[in-house]
Amino acid sequence: MILCLDVGNSQIYGGVFKGEDIVLRFRKSSRNGQSSDETGVFLRSVLKENGLDPESVEKIAICTVVPESLHSLKNASRKYFGGEPFVLQAGVKTGLKIKYKNPLEVGADRIANAIAASQLFPNRNIIIIDFGTATTF
């Protein structure tokens, strides 16, 4: 199984994949920063409560626009799941051509959206609209 975490300014969205199938979706508030232990215990608990064995998690993937959450997420992955997580962030080789002046300024959420769109709609022109918590008018 692969445990995927999308950490935004207000919510953590989680998904568990078995092969191509998503077998669990969950979310929780990300407003109050949590320790590695709180994060790890929560993740293991949500899996167990939904009939999934935490020991079956082979990989963890993290995408976050909240850099201060990364330390706890990485440590929770190591301590509670026994492995180093994959972190999608600027600078990771994805096969996308990022033409920003400074590609390191592109948010992980935008990279994830672009990867998903290019996989779902190959060789097509795509406009992606994503309104997150940071959207202001």
C-alpha positions as CSV (number, residue, x, y, z in Angstrom):
1,M,0.0,0.0,0.0
2,I,1.0,3.6,-0.6
3,L,0.0,6.3,1.9
4,C,-0.3,9.7,0.3
5,L,-0.6,12.9,2.2
6,D,-1.5,16.3,0.8
7,V,-0.9,18.9,3.4
8,G,-2.5,22.3,2.9
9,N,-2.9,25.4,5.1
10,S,-6.1,24.2,6.6
11,Q,-6.5,20.4,5.9
12,I,-4.4,17.3,5.5
13,Y,-6.0,15.1,2.9
14,G,-4.9,11.5,2.9
15,G,-5.3,8.6,0.6
16,V,-4.3,5.0,0.6
17,F,-3.6,3.1,-2.7
18,K,-3.5,-0.6,-3.3
19,G,-2.1,-0.7,-6.8
20,E,-4.2,1.7,-9.0
21,D,-7.1,1.7,-6.6
22,I,-7.7,4.2,-3.8
23,V,-9.0,2.2,-0.8
24,L,-9.2,4.9,1.8
25,R,-9.7,8.7,1.8
26,F,-9.5,10.8,5.0
27,R,-8.8,14.3,6.1
28,K,-8.0,16.2,9.3
29,S,-7.3,19.8,10.3
30,S,-3.7,21.0,9.8
31,R,-4.2,24.3,11.6
32,N,-2.7,23.1,14.8
33,G,0.8,21.8,14.3
34,Q,1.3,18.3,15.6
35,S,4.4,16.5,16.9
36,S,5.8,13.5,15.1
37,D,4.2,11.2,17.6
38,E,0.8,12.8,17.3
39,T,1.0,12.5,13.5
40,G,2.2,8.9,13.5
41,V,-0.4,7.7,16.0
42,F,-3.2,9.5,14.1
43,L,-2.1,7.9,10.8
44,R,-1.8,4.4,12.2
45,S,-5.2,4.8,14.0
46,V,-7.1,6.0,10.9
47,L,-5.7,3.0,9.0
48,K,-6.7,0.5,11.7
49,E,-10.2,2.1,12.1
50,N,-10.8,1.5,8.5
51,G,-9.7,-2.1,8.4
52,L,-6.2,-1.5,7.0
53,D,-3.0,-2.9,8.5
54,P,-0.4,-0.1,9.0
55,E,2.3,-2.7,8.6
56,S,1.2,-3.1,4.9
57,V,2.2,0.5,4.1
58,E,5.2,0.1,1.8
59,K,5.7,3.7,0.8
60,I,4.6,7.2,2.0
61,A,4.3,10.2,-0.3
62,I,4.0,13.7,1.0
63,C,3.1,16.9,-0.8
64,T,2.9,20.0,1.4
65,V,2.6,23.7,1.1
66,V,3.3,24.0,4.8
67,P,7.1,23.7,5.1
68,E,7.0,23.7,8.9
69,S,4.9,20.5,8.9
70,L,7.6,18.5,7.0
71,H,9.8,17.7,10.0
72,S,7.0,16.0,11.9
73,L,5.7,14.2,8.8
74,K,9.1,12.8,8.0
75,N,9.8,11.7,11.5
76,A,6.4,10.1,11.8
77,S,7.0,8.2,8.6
78,R,10.3,6.9,9.9
79,K,9.2,6.0,13.4
80,Y,5.7,4.7,12.8
81,F,6.1,3.2,9.3
82,G,9.8,2.4,9.2
83,G,10.8,4.2,6.1
84,E,11.9,7.4,4.5
85,P,8.9,9.2,2.8
86,F,9.0,10.5,-0.8
87,V,8.5,14.3,-0.6
88,L,7.2,16.0,-3.7
89,Q,8.8,19.5,-3.8
90,A,10.5,21.9,-6.1
91,G,13.6,20.4,-7.5
92,V,12.3,16.8,-7.7
93,K,12.7,15.3,-11.2
94,T,9.2,14.7,-12.5
95,G,9.6,15.0,-16.2
96,L,7.7,18.3,-16.3
97,K,9.3,21.3,-17.9
98,I,8.8,24.1,-15.4
99,K,9.5,27.4,-17.2
100,Y,9.3,29.8,-14.2
101,K,12.2,32.1,-13.8
102,N,12.9,30.3,-10.5
103,P,11.5,26.8,-10.7
104,L,12.2,26.3,-7.0
105,E,9.4,28.8,-6.2
106,V,6.8,26.5,-7.7
107,G,4.6,25.0,-4.9
108,A,4.4,21.3,-4.4
109,D,0.6,21.5,-4.8
110,R,1.0,22.9,-8.3
111,I,3.6,20.3,-9.3
112,A,1.2,17.5,-8.1
113,N,-1.7,19.0,-10.0
114,A,0.4,19.2,-13.2
115,I,1.6,15.6,-12.9
116,A,-1.9,14.3,-12.3
117,A,-3.3,16.3,-15.2
118,S,-0.5,15.2,-17.6
119,Q,-1.2,11.6,-16.6
120,L,-5.0,11.8,-17.0
121,F,-4.9,13.9,-20.2
122,P,-1.7,13.1,-22.0
123,N,-0.6,15.3,-25.0
124,R,-3.4,17.8,-24.4
125,N,-3.5,21.4,-23.5
126,I,-4.8,21.7,-19.9
127,I,-5.8,24.5,-17.6
128,I,-5.7,23.6,-13.9
129,I,-7.7,25.6,-11.4
130,D,-7.0,25.0,-7.7
131,F,-8.4,27.2,-5.0
132,G,-6.7,26.6,-1.7
133,T,-6.9,28.3,1.7
134,A,-4.4,30.9,0.6
135,T,-6.7,32.3,-2.1
136,T,-7.5,35.9,-1.4
137,F,-9.6,38.5,-3.3
